[in-house]
Amino acid sequence: MDRELTVNADWVRDQFKGDTPFCLVEVRHAGDLDLAVMKAKGALRMDSAELTSRLEEIPKDRTVVVYTTAPCDTPAEQLVDLLAGAGSVRPRLLRGGFKAYLSAGLPVEEIGEGRNMTRLRGY
């Protein structure tokens, strides 16, 4: 991943304080059980299997910050590469993903999907 496409949580904090609109996109591994109870404030969520089919939902006229909830940044790196190839103005990868975002105390919103999970017995 090109270093100029990588940002840290402090950089994202500065974007929240600024006047320039930006977009956050959360990428999840396809097939993972979604137990999330929160996401970055305003983030669009998608799984890695639907990246190409949902590119149109991501604004091309502003900075897009992509992060993942996975232990590695690979799914988010793939989306940044796709966005760069599709003509997006400024795609960026949040190094450290959602964990770095949370550690920096950045704004989140509740989504509550994990609360809807039914407990499976015997597994």
Secondary structure, 3 states (H helix, E strand, C coil): CCHHHEECHHHHHHHHHCCCCEEEEEEECCCCCCCCCEEECCCEEEEHHHCHHHHHHCCCCCEEEEEECCCCCHHHHHHHHHHHHCCCCEEEEECCHHHHHHHCCCCEEECCHHHHCCCCCCC
